[in-house]
């Protein structure tokens, strides 16, 4: 089935300004005359507009197509598809066929739900989250039906044996499979470098979306249903500063480009008002200049067998908590500054044994790293990478901006504890205790890493965007990292893979709504 679109040129700015349906300026000021807006270059009539070609967007488009929508427009801001999904290890699912084939019984959905309530301090939208947990097996089966391949089941949180690992270690494979399926079966292809820039509103009803083409043309896609799946705010420093508790200069965005808060910006002009409950997925430790998936970042940034020094020149936590990334990142972020410190003997440990921290698809623990010496030395000579190499601890102290005597005392105390075999300060036990004694010494300034943000746009149990008082914005749906209801202020763990799960779930809800409304 091919996608056919009807086209009609706009007759000019005067007609666009006078029309009863226009680009949203502010529905909150409904009694005030709306300001004139720039006319679109073209109008296209369709059944469904999806903004964002990640897991949520593709699931929405495919579901709508299989239920009868024929004119579907899939917009994508980036020059590539996938968005934050490209960084997702797996997806939550419970009670699906793959879980059973792997020999695991479904987890108790009520226990998962109760733990998530506790984890989020009750901030999640309970009815929406419970529906998602109970219906998760159905969307996993739907993905498998479309050709998505899972390679195993992981166990994390209460949702043991619910984490479905993607082929290849992340959702890139799933995106490639779904995009091919959408094109081959329904003629749906993402319009790249074509972001949604505004909503088309008729009162409190959404009747389409305006997009900007790579050539700069403005096109109004008129449709009874719009799904916003444009991702979070992780690459927008100003919005991160405004909506989250993270402090600029202490974190680094590690995720996909284009996470600029487009959905939030658009819905805040409607009766939805200000976005709420934005959670920054503050996950891996990192160092500036080094790719997250690199030896240097794994060894100098994320590794819990190193010792970490703060602005006072002292250790401040059990570094083996590095594997518990949410707790670890918040503790590091709370310091004025934080540095990782290790010595040449430790480099040999990494060469022969590998790191002690590991993240599926991104960092592989306990695997010898033959190139570690060369990689570290090359990075230390690169001023763009926050890693340095020194012959003395005095030089290390100067680099850190701490008192040299204090740092030496800290290192001496640590080395004595290593000899005793016990970390008497913080009880470090989840990683080997390694001295800092043999020059040269390596140190890196730590930042917390943000893969994405989650939340902001309120949705009801059907995925429809709503105002604080529960009033629906008819025809407008949101999903993926843009939608609230699935996390508190910390990324959830009871339902592992809990970014991908809601993305698929809300995408399918939006697709069903589009088919019902066409």
MARTORBA-971730 format. One line per field, with one value per residue (C-alpha): residue number from 1; x, y, z. Coordinates in Angstrom, 1 decimal. Layout:
N
nr = NUM, ...
px = X, ...
py = Y, ...
pz = Z, ...
end
This chain:
518
nr = 1, 2, 3, 4, 5, 6, 7, 8, 9, 10, 11, 12, 13, 14, 15, 16, 17, 18, 19, 20, 21, 22, 23, 24, 25, 26, 27, 28, 29, 30, 31, 32, 33, 34, 35, 36, 37, 38, 39, 40, 41, 42, 43, 44, 45, 46, 47, 48, 49, 50, 51, 52, 53, 54, 55, 56, 57, 58, 59, 60, 61, 62, 63, 64, 65, 66, 67, 68, 69, 70, 71, 72, 73, 74, 75, 76, 77, 78, 79, 80, 81, 82, 83, 84, 85, 86, 87, 88, 89, 90, 91, 92, 93, 94, 95, 96, 97, 98, 99, 100, 101, 102, 103, 104, 105, 106, 107, 108, 109, 110, 111, 112, 113, 114, 115, 116, 117, 118, 119, 120, 121, 122, 123, 124, 125, 126, 127, 128, 129, 130, 131, 132, 133, 134, 135, 136, 137, 138, 139, 140, 141, 142, 143, 144, 145, 146, 147, 148, 149, 150, 151, 152, 153, 154, 155, 156, 157, 158, 159, 160, 161, 162, 163, 164, 165, 166, 167, 168, 169, 170, 171, 172, 173, 174, 175, 176, 177, 178, 179, 180, 181, 182, 183, 184, 185, 186, 187, 188, 189, 190, 191, 192, 193, 194, 195, 196, 197, 198, 199, 200, 201, 202, 203, 204, 205, 206, 207, 208, 209, 210, 211, 212, 213, 214, 215, 216, 217, 218, 219, 220, 221, 222, 223, 224, 225, 226, 227, 228, 229, 230, 231, 232, 233, 234, 235, 236, 237, 238, 239, 240, 241, 242, 243, 244, 245, 246, 247, 248, 249, 250, 251, 252, 253, 254, 255, 256, 257, 258, 259, 260, 261, 262, 263, 264, 265, 266, 267, 268, 269, 270, 271, 272, 273, 274, 275, 276, 277, 278, 279, 280, 281, 282, 283, 284, 285, 286, 287, 288, 289, 290, 291, 292, 293, 294, 295, 296, 297, 298, 299, 300, 301, 302, 303, 304, 305, 306, 307, 308, 309, 310, 311, 312, 313, 314, 315, 316, 317, 318, 319, 320, 321, 322, 323, 324, 325, 326, 327, 328, 329, 330, 331, 332, 333, 334, 335, 336, 337, 338, 339, 340, 341, 342, 343, 344, 345, 346, 347, 348, 349, 350, 351, 352, 353, 354, 355, 356, 357, 358, 359, 360, 361, 362, 363, 364, 365, 366, 367, 368, 369, 370, 371, 372, 373, 374, 375, 376, 377, 378, 379, 380, 381, 382, 383, 384, 385, 386, 387, 388, 389, 390, 391, 392, 393, 394, 395, 396, 397, 398, 399, 400, 401, 402, 403, 404, 405, 406, 407, 408, 409, 410, 411, 412, 413, 414, 415, 416, 417, 418, 419, 420, 421, 422, 423, 424, 425, 426, 427, 428, 429, 430, 431, 432, 433, 434, 435, 436, 437, 438, 439, 440, 441, 442, 443, 444, 445, 446, 447, 448, 449, 450, 451, 452, 453, 454, 455, 456, 457, 458, 459, 460, 461, 462, 463, 464, 465, 466, 467, 468, 469, 470, 471, 472, 473, 474, 475, 476, 477, 478, 479, 480, 481, 482, 483, 484, 485, 486, 487, 488, 489, 490, 491, 492, 493, 494, 495, 496, 497, 498, 499, 500, 501, 502, 503, 504, 505, 506, 507, 508, 509, 510, 511, 512, 513, 514, 515, 516, 517, 518
px = 0.0, 1.5, 1.0, -1.0, -1.3, -3.5, -1.9, -3.3, -1.2, -2.0, -3.3, -1.1, -0.5, -3.8, -5.8, -3.7, -4.0, -7.7, -8.4, -10.2, -7.6, -4.0, -0.6, -1.0, 0.2, -1.3, -4.6, -4.1, -4.9, -8.1, -9.9, -7.1, -6.7, -4.1, -1.1, -0.6, 1.6, 3.8, 1.9, 2.8, 4.1, 1.9, -0.8, -1.0, -4.0, -3.3, -4.7, -2.0, 1.1, 3.9, 6.8, 9.8, 11.1, 12.2, 10.6, 7.5, 7.1, 7.5, 5.2, 2.5, 2.8, 2.8, -0.1, -2.2, -1.4, -2.3, -5.6, -6.5, -4.8, -3.3, -2.0, 0.7, 3.4, 6.5, 8.6, 12.2, 14.4, 17.7, 19.4, 19.0, 16.3, 16.2, 16.8, 17.3, 16.3, 19.8, 21.1, 18.6, 19.9, 16.5, 12.8, 10.6, 8.0, 6.2, 4.1, 5.1, 6.0, 9.8, 9.9, 8.2, 10.4, 13.5, 12.1, 11.0, 7.7, 6.1, 7.0, 4.3, 3.0, 1.7, 5.1, 6.7, 4.0, 4.4, 8.2, 8.0, 5.5, 8.1, 11.0, 9.2, 7.8, 4.4, 5.1, 4.3, 0.7, -0.5, -3.3, -1.2, 1.8, -0.3, -1.9, 1.5, 2.8, -0.1, -0.2, 3.6, 3.5, 1.2, 3.5, 6.5, 4.6, 3.6, 7.2, 8.3, 5.5, 7.0, 10.4, 12.2, 14.8, 15.6, 18.6, 18.0, 16.3, 18.0, 17.1, 17.0, 14.8, 11.6, 10.9, 13.3, 13.5, 11.6, 14.4, 14.4, 17.8, 17.9, 20.0, 23.3, 23.1, 20.9, 17.7, 19.5, 18.5, 14.9, 14.7, 16.2, 13.7, 10.6, 11.6, 12.0, 8.7, 6.9, 8.4, 7.8, 4.3, 2.8, 5.1, 6.0, 9.4, 10.6, 11.0, 14.5, 15.7, 12.1, 11.2, 7.7, 7.9, 4.3, 0.9, -2.1, -5.0, -8.7, -9.6, -8.5, -8.4, -5.2, -5.8, -2.3, 1.3, 3.6, 7.0, 10.0, 11.7, 15.5, 15.0, 13.3, 9.8, 6.9, 4.4, 1.1, 0.2, -3.6, -4.6, -7.2, -4.5, -0.9, 1.6, 4.6, 7.5, 10.3, 12.4, 13.5, 15.5, 19.0, 20.7, 19.1, 21.2, 18.7, 15.8, 17.8, 18.7, 15.0, 13.3, 15.7, 17.8, 21.1, 23.6, 25.3, 28.9, 28.6, 26.9, 27.3, 24.8, 25.7, 22.6, 21.2, 21.3, 18.1, 16.8, 15.8, 12.4, 10.4, 7.3, 7.4, 7.9, 4.8, 2.4, 3.2, 1.5, -1.8, -4.0, -1.5, 0.7, 4.0, 5.6, 6.1, 8.0, 11.0, 13.5, 17.1, 18.4, 21.6, 23.3, 27.0, 29.9, 32.0, 34.8, 34.7, 36.1, 35.9, 33.1, 30.9, 31.8, 35.6, 38.4, 39.3, 35.8, 35.4, 38.7, 39.1, 35.4, 33.2, 35.5, 34.8, 38.2, 39.8, 39.6, 37.6, 38.7, 36.6, 37.4, 38.8, 41.3, 39.6, 37.6, 33.9, 32.2, 32.4, 33.5, 32.2, 28.8, 29.7, 27.8, 24.7, 24.7, 21.7, 23.0, 26.6, 25.9, 23.8, 26.6, 29.2, 27.0, 26.6, 30.3, 31.8, 34.2, 35.2, 38.2, 39.1, 42.7, 44.7, 48.3, 50.5, 50.1, 46.4, 46.8, 48.5, 45.5, 43.2, 45.5, 45.5, 42.0, 39.8, 37.4, 35.4, 32.3, 30.2, 27.1, 25.5, 26.2, 28.5, 31.3, 32.4, 33.9, 36.6, 37.9, 41.6, 42.2, 45.3, 45.3, 44.7, 48.2, 48.2, 44.6, 45.3, 48.6, 47.0, 44.1, 46.4, 48.2, 44.9, 43.8, 40.2, 39.9, 39.6, 42.4, 45.9, 49.1, 51.7, 54.9, 54.1, 51.1, 52.0, 51.3, 48.1, 47.0, 47.8, 45.7, 42.8, 43.2, 43.5, 46.0, 49.0, 49.5, 45.8, 45.9, 49.0, 47.4, 44.3, 46.4, 48.6, 45.5, 44.0, 47.1, 47.2, 43.7, 44.5, 47.3, 44.9, 42.4, 39.6, 38.2, 37.5, 36.2, 33.4, 33.4, 34.4, 34.0, 32.3, 35.6, 39.2, 41.2, 44.1, 46.9, 47.8, 51.6, 53.4, 54.0, 52.9, 49.5, 46.4, 43.5, 40.3, 37.7, 34.4, 31.0, 27.7, 26.3, 22.8, 21.6, 18.2, 15.4, 12.0, 8.7, 7.2, 4.0, 1.0, -1.0, -4.0, -4.4, -5.1, -1.9, -3.9, -2.2, -4.1, -4.2, -3.5, -7.3, -7.6, -9.1, -8.1, -6.4, -8.4, -6.4, -3.0, -1.0, 2.5, 4.9, 8.5, 10.8, 8.5, 5.6, 5.2, 3.8, 6.4, 9.2, 9.7, 12.8, 15.0, 14.9, 13.0, 14.4, 11.6, 10.6, 14.0, 14.0, 11.6, 12.2, 11.6, 8.5, 6.5, 7.7, 6.3, 3.1, 2.2, 3.1, 0.6, -2.1, -1.5, -1.7, -5.0, -6.4, -5.4, -7.1, -10.3, -10.3, -9.5
py = 0.0, 3.3, 6.6, 9.1, 12.7, 15.5, 18.9, 22.4, 25.5, 28.2, 31.4, 33.7, 35.2, 37.1, 33.9, 32.0, 34.7, 35.0, 31.2, 29.8, 27.0, 28.3, 27.6, 27.6, 30.7, 30.3, 28.7, 29.9, 33.4, 32.3, 35.6, 37.6, 38.1, 35.7, 37.3, 36.9, 34.0, 33.2, 31.5, 28.0, 27.4, 24.4, 22.4, 18.6, 16.6, 13.3, 10.8, 10.9, 12.9, 11.4, 13.6, 11.5, 8.4, 6.4, 3.3, 5.2, 6.9, 3.8, 1.8, 4.5, 4.7, 1.0, 0.3, 3.1, 1.7, -1.9, -0.6, 1.3, 4.6, 5.2, 8.8, 8.8, 11.3, 10.5, 13.5, 13.3, 16.2, 14.4, 13.2, 9.7, 7.6, 6.1, 8.9, 7.7, 4.2, 3.7, 3.8, 1.3, -2.1, -3.7, -3.4, -4.4, -7.1, -9.7, -12.6, -12.7, -15.7, -15.0, -14.9, -18.3, -19.7, -18.8, -20.9, -18.1, -17.6, -14.2, -11.9, -10.8, -7.6, -6.3, -6.6, -4.7, -2.0, -1.7, -1.4, 1.3, 3.2, 3.2, 4.0, 7.0, 8.1, 7.8, 10.3, 7.9, 7.9, 4.8, 3.8, 4.4, 2.5, -0.4, -0.8, -0.7, -3.5, -5.7, -5.2, -5.4, -9.0, -8.1, -5.4, -7.7, -10.3, -7.5, -6.5, -10.1, -10.4, -7.5, -9.1, -7.6, -10.0, -10.5, -12.4, -13.1, -12.2, -10.2, -9.9, -6.5, -5.0, -6.8, -7.4, -10.4, -12.0, -9.2, -7.3, -8.3, -7.7, -6.5, -8.1, -6.3, -5.0, -2.0, -1.0, -0.1, -3.5, -3.0, 0.4, -1.0, -3.8, -1.6, 1.0, -1.6, -3.2, 0.2, 0.9, -2.5, -3.0, 0.5, 2.8, 4.8, 6.5, 9.1, 12.6, 13.3, 16.8, 17.8, 18.7, 19.5, 23.1, 23.9, 22.4, 23.3, 24.0, 24.6, 25.7, 22.9, 20.4, 19.5, 19.4, 18.9, 19.9, 22.4, 21.2, 22.8, 21.0, 20.9, 23.7, 25.9, 25.5, 25.5, 22.7, 22.4, 18.7, 18.7, 15.6, 14.5, 12.9, 13.9, 11.9, 13.7, 11.3, 13.9, 12.7, 14.5, 17.7, 16.2, 18.2, 21.5, 23.1, 25.8, 23.4, 21.0, 23.9, 24.9, 21.6, 19.3, 19.4, 18.9, 21.7, 23.0, 22.1, 18.9, 16.7, 15.8, 14.8, 11.4, 10.5, 11.1, 14.5, 16.5, 16.0, 19.6, 19.5, 20.1, 18.3, 20.3, 23.6, 22.9, 21.6, 24.4, 26.8, 24.9, 24.4, 21.8, 24.6, 24.0, 20.6, 18.7, 15.7, 15.8, 13.1, 13.3, 9.8, 10.6, 7.3, 6.8, 8.7, 10.2, 12.5, 15.4, 14.6, 10.8, 8.9, 7.0, 3.8, 4.1, 2.5, 5.9, 6.6, 3.1, 3.0, 6.6, 7.7, 4.8, 2.5, 1.8, 0.2, 3.7, 6.1, 9.3, 12.6, 15.7, 19.4, 19.0, 16.4, 13.5, 10.4, 10.9, 7.6, 3.9, 3.9, 0.4, 2.0, 2.9, -0.1, 1.3, 4.3, 6.3, 6.3, 6.8, 9.7, 11.6, 11.2, 12.5, 15.3, 16.5, 17.3, 20.6, 18.7, 15.1, 13.3, 9.7, 8.7, 5.5, 4.6, 2.7, -0.7, -0.3, 0.3, -3.1, -4.5, -3.1, -4.5, -8.0, -8.2, -5.4, -3.1, -4.3, -2.2, -3.3, -2.1, -4.3, -2.9, -0.1, -1.4, -5.0, -5.9, -8.4, -8.5, -7.7, -4.4, -4.8, -1.1, 0.5, 2.0, 3.5, 4.8, 6.5, 8.1, 9.4, 10.8, 12.4, 14.3, 15.6, 18.8, 18.2, 15.2, 15.7, 13.1, 14.0, 12.0, 13.1, 11.8, 13.1, 13.5, 17.2, 17.7, 15.7, 18.0, 21.1, 19.8, 19.0, 22.4, 20.7, 21.0, 18.7, 17.6, 16.7, 14.6, 12.8, 12.0, 10.7, 8.5, 7.2, 6.4, 4.6, 2.6, 1.5, 0.3, -1.7, -3.4, -4.2, -5.5, -3.4, 0.0, 1.3, 4.7, 3.6, -0.2, -0.6, -4.3, -4.5, -3.8, -4.7, -2.5, -1.2, 1.1, 4.4, 4.2, 3.7, 6.6, 7.8, 8.7, 9.2, 11.5, 12.5, 15.1, 13.3, 14.4, 12.6, 11.4, 12.1, 9.7, 11.4, 12.9, 11.3, 13.0, 16.5, 16.0, 14.8, 12.0, 10.0, 6.3, 6.4, 8.4, 11.6, 14.9, 16.6, 19.8, 19.8, 19.5, 16.5, 18.2, 16.4, 18.1, 16.2, 14.6, 15.1, 12.2, 11.9, 9.1, 8.1, 10.2, 13.2, 11.7, 11.8, 9.1, 6.4, 7.8, 9.9, 12.1, 9.0, 6.6, 3.5, 0.1, -2.2, -2.6, -2.7, -1.4, 1.2, 3.8, 1.5, -0.1, 3.1, 4.3, 1.2, 1.1, 4.8, 4.5, 1.7, 3.6, 6.6, 4.4, 2.9, 6.3, 7.6, 4.7, 5.3, 9.1, 9.0
pz = 0.0, -1.0, 0.8, -1.3, -0.2, -1.4, -1.8, -1.8, -2.0, 0.6, -1.0, 1.1, 4.5, 4.7, 4.2, 6.7, 9.3, 8.9, 9.0, 12.0, 12.2, 12.6, 14.0, 17.8, 19.6, 23.0, 23.9, 27.4, 26.2, 24.5, 25.1, 23.5, 19.7, 18.4, 16.7, 13.0, 12.1, 9.1, 6.3, 5.2, 1.8, 1.3, 2.9, 2.8, 3.9, 5.6, 8.1, 10.7, 11.4, 13.6, 14.7, 15.5, 13.8, 16.8, 18.3, 19.4, 16.0, 13.9, 16.2, 15.9, 12.1, 11.5, 13.9, 12.2, 8.8, 9.7, 11.0, 7.9, 7.8, 4.3, 4.4, 7.1, 7.4, 9.5, 10.3, 11.6, 12.7, 12.4, 9.2, 10.6, 12.2, 15.6, 18.1, 21.7, 20.7, 19.3, 22.8, 24.3, 25.4, 25.6, 26.3, 29.2, 28.5, 30.7, 29.7, 26.1, 23.9, 23.8, 27.6, 27.7, 25.0, 27.0, 29.9, 32.2, 34.0, 33.9, 36.9, 39.3, 37.7, 41.0, 42.6, 39.7, 40.0, 43.8, 43.5, 40.8, 43.0, 45.8, 43.5, 42.0, 45.4, 43.8, 41.0, 38.2, 36.8, 38.5, 36.1, 33.0, 34.4, 35.6, 32.1, 30.6, 32.8, 32.2, 28.5, 27.9, 26.7, 23.8, 22.4, 22.6, 20.6, 18.1, 17.7, 17.1, 14.5, 12.7, 12.6, 15.6, 17.0, 20.7, 21.7, 25.4, 28.7, 31.4, 35.1, 36.8, 39.4, 40.5, 36.8, 36.8, 33.4, 31.7, 30.1, 26.4, 24.8, 21.3, 18.5, 18.4, 22.0, 21.3, 19.4, 16.2, 14.8, 15.8, 14.2, 11.0, 10.9, 11.7, 9.1, 6.4, 7.4, 7.3, 3.8, 2.3, 3.6, 3.7, 1.8, 4.9, 4.9, 7.3, 6.0, 7.3, 8.4, 8.5, 12.1, 13.4, 14.5, 15.6, 16.2, 14.1, 16.5, 16.3, 19.8, 22.0, 19.2, 17.3, 13.6, 12.3, 12.6, 10.8, 9.6, 8.0, 5.1, 4.5, 2.0, 4.6, 3.3, 5.8, 5.2, 7.2, 7.5, 8.2, 10.1, 12.7, 14.8, 15.6, 17.7, 19.3, 19.6, 19.3, 22.3, 25.4, 26.3, 26.9, 24.1, 25.1, 27.9, 28.7, 29.1, 31.2, 33.5, 33.7, 34.0, 35.9, 39.0, 37.3, 37.3, 34.1, 33.8, 35.9, 33.3, 29.7, 27.1, 25.7, 23.7, 20.3, 18.7, 18.4, 21.9, 22.1, 23.8, 20.7, 22.0, 25.3, 23.4, 21.2, 23.9, 26.3, 23.9, 24.4, 27.4, 28.5, 29.9, 31.6, 31.3, 34.6, 36.0, 33.6, 34.7, 33.5, 32.8, 34.7, 34.1, 33.3, 34.5, 31.7, 30.9, 28.4, 24.9, 25.1, 23.4, 25.9, 24.1, 24.3, 26.3, 27.7, 29.0, 30.3, 32.1, 33.3, 33.6, 34.6, 36.5, 40.2, 40.9, 40.7, 43.6, 43.2, 44.7, 45.3, 45.4, 49.0, 47.8, 49.6, 48.7, 49.2, 48.4, 47.7, 44.1, 43.4, 43.4, 39.8, 38.7, 40.4, 38.0, 39.3, 42.9, 41.8, 39.4, 42.0, 44.6, 42.1, 40.9, 44.4, 44.8, 43.7, 41.5, 41.2, 39.7, 39.0, 39.9, 39.2, 38.6, 36.1, 37.9, 37.5, 33.8, 33.6, 35.4, 32.7, 30.1, 31.5, 33.1, 31.8, 33.6, 36.6, 35.5, 32.5, 30.7, 28.0, 24.6, 25.8, 28.2, 28.5, 31.9, 32.7, 29.1, 28.6, 26.9, 24.8, 23.6, 27.0, 27.3, 23.9, 24.2, 27.6, 26.5, 23.3, 25.2, 27.8, 25.0, 23.6, 25.2, 24.2, 26.5, 30.3, 31.1, 32.2, 33.0, 35.6, 37.2, 40.7, 43.0, 43.4, 39.7, 40.1, 42.9, 40.9, 38.0, 40.4, 42.1, 45.6, 48.4, 47.6, 51.3, 51.6, 48.4, 49.5, 52.9, 51.1, 48.8, 51.7, 53.8, 50.8, 50.1, 53.8, 53.5, 50.4, 52.3, 55.1, 52.6, 54.0, 52.9, 56.4, 55.1, 52.7, 52.7, 49.1, 48.3, 44.8, 43.0, 43.6, 46.0, 44.0, 45.3, 43.8, 44.1, 40.9, 38.5, 36.1, 37.6, 35.5, 36.5, 34.8, 35.7, 36.0, 34.8, 35.0, 31.7, 30.5, 27.8, 27.6, 29.6, 30.2, 30.7, 30.5, 28.5, 30.4, 28.8, 29.9, 29.8, 26.1, 25.5, 24.7, 25.8, 28.6, 30.6, 34.4, 35.1, 32.9, 29.8, 26.7, 23.7, 21.2, 18.4, 20.1, 21.4, 22.9, 23.5, 24.0, 26.1, 25.7, 27.7, 31.5, 33.8, 33.8, 36.0, 39.1, 39.4, 38.9, 36.0, 37.0, 37.6, 38.6, 35.0, 33.2, 29.7, 30.9, 28.2, 25.3, 26.8, 27.2, 23.8, 22.1, 24.3, 23.7, 20.1, 19.6, 21.5, 19.2, 16.1, 17.3, 18.0, 14.5, 12.9, 14.9, 14.1, 10.4
end
